[in-house]
Amino acid sequence: MKKNGILSRLFMALCFLFLYAPILVLVVFSFNASKSKAVWAGFSLKWYAELFQNEMILNALWLTLAVSALAAIISTVLGTAAAIGFRNMKHRSRSVCMTINNIPLTNADIITGVSMMLLFLFGISAVNGLFGFKWRMGFATLLIAHITFDVPNVILSVMPKLRQLDPNIYEAAQDLGDHGFHAFRKVILPEIMPGVVNGLIIAFTLSIDDFVISYFTAGSQTQTLSMVIYSMAKKRVSPEINALSTLMFVAVVALMVLVNLRQTRQERLAKRQREKLTAQ
């Protein structure tokens, strides 16, 4: 038993090393004084200073954050509403809708990207021919594409919380005099909020990480951060990307720590309330 425990811990350590060693190398070389990716030339904050002076990278970063934030918020609203609608359907209709919802998740990104590009090109040609003004692929098409692949993930995040929900809770709120959207906001939404927040985080993460679909739907004048890095990779990736990746990694770790601390605090408060009710 002791030998199996040592082997399992060793295997877990190797898995973590395999996952995080590349990130550790990236973080270390973001402080390297030279452009070399193999030779350490001394500690320096040079690339962080140059990062905030590189307009191309910063513009791509702000565009990526704007698209990801807007897509996450809109898809969370649409996905939550759709999940509630699916939950209120009959079993057969709900199964059909969930199967359709799962198709974008199992479909290859390149197929989704190419199909949406063709759809946008067809729509743009039709609109330009009808109304006489020129509209091209850019921020709007990129945002629509991100919303399209974010919504199914939000639905999958919210549905388990809806299944755990007492089906009579909304009727109970109505019996007590609460109606409409106010009842949903005060009774239903707090119960499914963990699923909604998870869906929001997943949608934002998928949007900020996406390359393939963005590449086909962004047009020629719009570039996300992943597209800029890809264009650099054809020649040589700038060490400024190491600095930016390090800052993003630190931000993600800090966010995860805050979320876990908040969740732990809520669990402690809930436990104390249960203990008080039990004592009474």
N, C-alpha and C positions, 0 to 999 in steps of 0.2 A: 504493500500500500504506500509506504514511504517512497519507494523507488518510482512508482507511478506518479506520485505527487510532484517529485522533482522533474520528471520528464515532461509533465504537463506544463509546469511553470517555465521550463526551458523552451518548450515549443511556443508558448505564449510570448515569451521575451523575443524569440526570433521573428514572430509575426509582427510585433510592434517595431522591431528594428527594420524589417523589410518595408513597413508602411511609412515610417517616419525618418529613416536615414536620408532619403533624397531631400526632404524638407529641411533637415538639419544642415545638410551640405549647402543648400540654397541660402539659408540664413547666415551661415558662417561666411560665405563668399560675397554676401552683400556688403560686408565690412572690409573686403579686401581692397588694398590700395591700388592694385593693378587690374587690368581687364582679364587676366588669366583665370581660367576655371580649374586649374590644376596646381598652380604655384601660389603659395601664400606670400604676399609682399609687404605685409604689415597692416595694422588696424587703421581704418580711415572711414569717415562719414561722407566722403566725396560723392558717392553715388546717390546718397539721399539728398544732398544739396542739388545735384544736377537733375534729379528726378523732378523736383518742384520747379525747375526751369525749362523742362521739356514740354512744350505746348501740345505736341502730337499725342504723347502718352496721357497727359492730363485731360485733354479733350475726349480721348477715347474712354478714359476712366469715368468722367462725369456722364458721358452718354450711356455707358454701361450701367452705372448706378441709377440713372434716371429711368431707363427702360426697365430695369429689374424691379425697381421700387413700384413704378406704375403698374407693371404687369402683375406683380405679386398682389397689390391691393385690389385691382380690378378682378383678377381671377379668384381671389379669396371671396369677394362678394358674390360673384357669379357661381362659383363652385359650391359655396354654402347654400345658396338658394336652390341650386340644382339638386344637391344632396337631400335637402328637405323635401323637394318635390318627388324625388325617387322613393324616399322613405314612405310617402303617403300613397304611392301607387300600389296596385295589386301585385301579387307575387310574380306572375308571369310577365307583366309589363315591366316591373322593376328589373327582372333578370335580363330582359332584352336590352333595356337602357344601360345596365351595368356592363353588358358585353360590348355594346357600342362604345361605351366610355373607356374600356380597357384596350381598344384597338390602337389608339395613339401611343399607349404605353409600351405595347409589344412591337409596334411598327419601327422600322429602322429610321434613324434621324434623317438620313440622306433622302429617303423616299418622301418623308414629310416636307423636307426643305425644298426639293424639286417640285413637288406637287403644289405647294403654296406659292412658289415663284411663278409657275405657269398660271395659277389662278390670279395672282396679282397682275401679271402682264396682260392677261385677257381683260381683267376689270379696268386696268388703266387705259388700254386701247379703246374699250367701249365708252368709258367716261369722257376721254379726250375727244372722241369722235362726236359724241352727243352734245356736249356743252361748250366745246371749243376752247377750253383752257388746258394747259399742260400740267399733268400730275405725274410724278415719277416715284419710284420706290425709294424709301428713305426711313425716317423715324416712325412714321405712321404704320407702314407695312411691317417694320421690325417689331413694333409694339403689338400689333394684331397677331403676328406669328408667335410671339412669346406667350400671350394670353391663351392662345389655342392649345399649346402643349402644357401650360400650367394648370388649367382648369381641371383636367382629369385627375391630377395628383391631389388637388385640394379636395375633390369629391371623395377620393379614397381615404383621405385623412379625417374627414368629417363623418363619414358613414358609420364607423365603429362607435363613435360617441352617440349618434342617433339611435343605434341599436340598443345601447345601454340605457337609453332614456325611457322613463315610464311613459307608455303611450297615453295615459290618462292625465298627465300633468297639465297639458294645455287646457283641457276641459275643466279641470279643477280650478285653474286660474280664471276661466270665464265664469264659473259658478260663483267665484268670490268677487265678481264685478270688474275684472280686468279683461280688456278686449283688444283685438287687432294687433298692430305692430308693437304697442306698449307691452302687451302680454308676452310677445315673443322676446322683446328686449330685456324684460325683467325676469322671465321664467326660463325660457328655452335657451337663449344665448349664453347665460352664465354656465349652464350645464354642459354645453358643447364647446365652450371656449377653448379648452386644451386642444381639441381637434382642429379648431379654426386657426389657432396660433401655430400649430405644427404645419398645417397646410400653407400658411403664410410664409413660414421659414423655408419650407421645401420649395415653394414656388420661387422665392427670391434666390435661393441657392442654385436652382436649375437655370434660371434666367442669367445669372451672372456668370455661370460656368459654360453656357451654350456657345458652340462655335458653328456646327454644321448648318443648322437651320438659319442662324443669323447670317452666315456667309451667302446663302441663296436669297435671302429676303431683305437685306439691308440696302441693296443698290450700290452704285459706284461711288457715291459721295459720302456715305456713312460707314464708319468703322467702329466696331466695338473693341474692347481691350483684347479679347482673344484673337480677333482678326489682325490687330496690330502686331501682336506677338508672333502670329503665324507668318506674317510678311517679313518680320525680322529674322525668323528662323531659316528663311531661304538663304540669308547671307550670314549674319552673326547676331545673336541675341545680346542686346546691350545689358551691361551690369545694372543699369537703372531698373530693369525688370526684376532683378533679384531683390532690390530694395523695395519696390512696390509690392512684390509677392510676400516679402517679410512683414510689411505693414498690414497687409490684408490678413495674413495668417494670425498675427497678434490680435487684430480686431475680432476675428472669428473666435479665437480661444477666449478672449475676454468676454465676448457675448455669451458663449456657452457656459462659462463660469457663473456669470450673473443669472442666467436662466436656471441653472441647477441650484444656486443658492436661494433664489426666489421660490422654486418648487419645494426645496427642503423646508423653508420657512413656512410655506402654506401647509405642508404635511404636519409640521409640529403644531401649528395653530389648530388644525382640524383634530389632531389627536387630543390636545388639551380640552377642546370643546366637548369631544366625546367623553372624556374622563369626567368633566364637570356634570354632564347630563347623567352619566352613570352614578355619580356620587349623590345626585339629587334623588 
